[in-house]
């Protein structure tokens, strides 16, 4: 999957879990916490990402996913690896 496709899917996941956030408002440098994502919402987002991309996000990696770009880079690496 191309980087642009991954980014689009992650935006969709975030918007699904946080209906008050439009995918158009989410830029690569957008920090999840600034979008209003708390720990409960983040757990829903991680679960959706795992389902969408058919991967398991390691607990040790969750705290590294602070922005959309972080999540996209992480998913790209996991797909390649």
C-alpha positions, 0 to 999 in steps of 0.5 A: 500500500502506498504512503498516501493510501495509508495516510488516507486510511489512518485519517478515516480511522481517526475520524471514525473514532472522533466524529468531531474531527474531519479528516480534512483537518488532520495534517501529517504534523497534527498531534493526536492529543491536539485533536482531542484524542484521549487514552480511551479514544487512542485505544479505539484508534489502535484497535481500528488500525490493527483491524484495518491493516491486519497488524498488531501494534506493540504496546511499546510502540503506541507511545511513539505514535504522536502524529499522523506522520508517526502513524503512517511511517510506523505502518509503512515500516510494519508493512515492509518488514 
